[in-house]
Amino acid sequence: LLHLVDTIETNGPCWNTWQFPIERLFGMLLPLVQSKLYPYDNLANQIILKERLNHLQ
């Protein structure tokens, strides 16, 4: 636990350096990509589709 104090003094608050939020986001986004040829277009379309379904509920 003592090394956490040094890390916080060096890098600031833990929420600035923790990877858990971005890993959680990737965990939600990666299954949406189903096309290897056009991954960005596929991801955008999947997100739009999910948001449309959210508005219907």
Stockholm file with secondary structure:
# STOCKHOLM 1.0

chainA/1-57         LLHLVDTIETNGPCWNTWQFPIERLFGMLLPLVQSKLYPYDNLANQIILKERLNHLQ
#=GR chainA/1-57 SS CHHHHHHHHHHCSHHHHCCHHHHHHHHHHGGGCCCSSSHHHHHHHHHHHHHHHHHHC
#=GC SS_cons        CHHHHHHHHHHCSHHHHCCHHHHHHHHHHGGGCCCSSSHHHHHHHHHHHHHHHHHHC
//
